[in-house]
Amino acid sequence: METDLIASLNEVKAGKSGAFERFFAMVEKRVFAFGLKVCGHVEDAKDTVQETLLSAFKALPNLDFKDSKALNVWLYKVAKNSCLMMRRKSAYQPEQELSLDQFMPRGGKEGEPIEIPDWSNLPDDALLKEELREIVRRATLALPTQYRMALVLRDMEQLSTREVAEVLGISEQNVKIRLHRARLFLRQELERYFIAPQRRDSHLSGEGNEN
Amino acid sequence: MKTDRSNCREMFERLSEYIDGELDEKLCECFDEHLQDCEPCQRFIATLRKTVELCRESGADSPPKSLFSLEEIAAFKVAYQQAALDLARQRGE
């Protein structure tokens, strides 16, 4: 897919028939997927996608990319800037910092083990998976933007740490910090779901459902 | 089971790097060693891995069909072609 992106752009630059529409479809899909995950709603995402595509298509004739990865990173960068611009225009909540301590498991006296429920072995159940995806989606949207972007780019769009750093304009170390806290936040939300009384018996390992 | 929690905080900070395979070898060995005897950390890591797996699955969902009509796509094409023309003029082509 990575090779296709740059090959497709080269076809556009060469003026091949139908090339723009093919390239547009590839880029839109990518930017739309990102916008949806970051903005949450199709309508909000549409504004971001429109802004991103317009900026991108105006700038593209003037740019050369060494490979598809570079083009991909640049596209996410434009999309990220559009998201941040939309955010400034709307009435989003102010950015919050997530501290590591808020996710540290507590309980038990020193020297005693901390009770951590293990919900990692899940049954292959389509309904449960659907429910979990919804929890992940909502929890992602509840994250402060700087953490959400790192999580979406790294874990959902599957960019490397270095690529995420490039898109966000921060150090790799900072990406790791944001990503870790974002994951801890999501993990906490998922744990809340699994320790709810009606779920406890059916999904926790060692309580009748161990694989 | 009695557990020494003194290492847990230090580990806790870098768990994502551990599961992503981004820790250096020496530190990774320290983690492995600690994990052998620390059941809470084992469970925490298992559920953190599951969280990342669920994120990846959720990220693979395809977005709905195109947001734009054919006319709108044509407008994007015009914007692109105009930018390409402007660039050619600047370069004196």
Interface residues (C-beta under 8 A of the other chain):
Chain A: V12 K13 F20 E21 F24 A25 E28 K29 F32 A33 L36 K37 V42 A45 K46 V49 Q50 L53 L54 F57 K58 A59 L60 P61 N62 L100 F103 M104 P105 E110 G111 E112 P113 I114 E115 I116 P117 D118 W119 S120 L122 K129 L132 R133 V136 R137 T140 L151 V152 D155 M156 E157 Q158 T161 K176 L179 H180 R183 L184 L186 R187 L190 E191
Chain B: M1 K2 T3 R5 R9 F12 E13 R14 L15 S16 E17 D20 E22 E39 P40 R43 F44 A46 T47 L48 R49 K50 T51 V52 L54 C55 R56 E57 S58 G59 D61 S62 P63 P64 S66 L67 F68 I73 F76 K77 A79 Y80 Q82 A83 A84 L87
